[in-house]
């Protein structure tokens, strides 16, 4: 059995990670701006936000690779700057864009990382778990993008960590590979491992994470479970409309009953609504009155992307 | 050796040995260079001395007198053609018959100075000069005194320098660029083990750099070491460690391959020129000698030549060990202080 990460005097578990008022400034640029985060033991926590929002800096501070300009960082009940090696032994990390030595095999790389940890898991079984068995004897230069990310995951897992930190583990993968990768991450959560994953794919965060923090310009602008965040929207349903001919002005749509917001994205009209059965007929009446015809009308649940847009007033770009 | 250290060294060695270019630069290139230079400067019987005689009165007599010396190739040419020969180095000296007879040559070319003496002797003899004492020559071609004997320790030194700087400097910077260094720092890996692994992997490469070159130069040119194998090993290892220190220093800050290759070239080229790889350091002015002797490559090559050609005892070589040791230690200390880990 694993030791509890930070059992208090009364036996209760503290958070796996807590950041309090963390600030990081580099030559005048504020990368992280008084960030407060608390990650609970056993949850999968997502850091979500566009590129350049400060996710990677936050992660590097959290795993002790960078020192914050100010603020407090406590990981698994410990602060950095003491016995860092024992703390590192409890954390598995995969970073963005790591390139492994080209002419080492998958098994050799994982064995190397295994050797850094005082205790850990069997190399072969970790390789099997991330689905690289057939590639175990291949040079890393022969791996596809997805396989490389799996190798990075294997290196993060081989020390049998209590906290798994994955910085953008699915960036650059095709949607199919992203789904598979997500499934393997989920299976580690079931082992009681705490996971921190950063991503700029909103739908991925929604699928994988128990809770997410939406990061914008170094600040957490929203923290909560994806469902909570979506429920916090005024309208948690979205009507997406594509016009075939004609158009209606946004102001007219906004006046309809139950409409909370209107925006346009890639030529579609996106209308956030509270109650579909009230608003959709009203919308259709409006179109008929303006002689506009529809190509598509889709009704969907609001997503984290809608949360992002409603919080920042800006369209979300995930590339 | 601790487990992580052993695996780091193994990974380093595997990664190097699986790259064909490592094999080329480490083993083949120095050997090819030695063979090419050994052939070019093989020091066989010296070729004939090329002399041009300017056509005119007395030219035929001079030609006849000079041809008596079989070691000279004499041609009678117009002044214009003769000037061209001299200017392009195809003639060592020009003879302009007349009274007085005129020798035209470039005194900075050793072969021209020799040719002038030789031509003068032949012409004076033909005119009736006699030598007051009889002499005869006893020619020797002892291994140890040839250019190749001078060259091999120089190449060995250059090789060890290149190995240290490229093998450690370049590789560390590559790890940094790949973000592998950063990822490893996020694990419980010790920084000490990381640097030590580079040093040990470097030392493991040294025999591969030294032994084939020594063996082939012995096989092809008969180059051998007068001094003991133990002395040679000691000098080699200290030299390799010294350059490993320098390699770590050049790698301590660099974040791009352009920076690191620039730094390595900046460090190595001047030493290749002044430290006596291809020609003796004595060609540089006396004023520069203390500076040149303070360079690690000069110390290494001088010590290698000391052992290989003079059979020098290690105790005599202490100043060289001191220079190499100081460079290695100071560079490594600076590297630790400057090192950009993340």
Interface residues (C-beta under 8 A of the other chain):
Chain A: X60 X63 X64 X65 X66 X85 X86 X88 X89 X91 X93 X94 X95 X96 X97 X98 X99 X100 X101 X102 X103 X104 X108 X109 X111 X112 X113 X115 X116 X117 X118 X139 X152 X155 X159
Chain B: X3 X4 X6 X7 X8 X10 X11 X14 X15 X18 X19 X178 X179 X180 X182 X183 X184 X185 X186 X187 X188 X189 X190 X342
